[in-house]
Amino acid sequence: MIRTAALLALMPFAATAQTADQKAALIAAMNASDCTLTTAEASQVLPRLGITRPAAIALSRQMMTEGIATFASDEETLVLLPPACTK
């Protein structure tokens, strides 16, 4: 019983670590693509990174809240902003 409770208590930390890893991978991929990611590119890049569509939406919202990403005027291109954009 104690082991199960301990494992359940650790689950949010595992999810947070996975999200942090996915965010880092997404930022790296965007930096490799001149700090942008179009909807068309996302359909190819995200599966390679192991990021699902719902996770990508959550990550992009998180990045926008943090002020490190925004959408371009076409509303189809996610743009990485400094300091996350290193290009």
Secondary structure as UniProt FT lines:
FT   HELIX           2..32
FT   TURN            33..35
FT   STRAND          36..38
FT   HELIX           39..49
FT   HELIX           53..65
FT   TURN            66..67
FT   STRAND          69..71
FT   TURN            73..74
FT   STRAND          77..80
FT   TURN            82..84
//
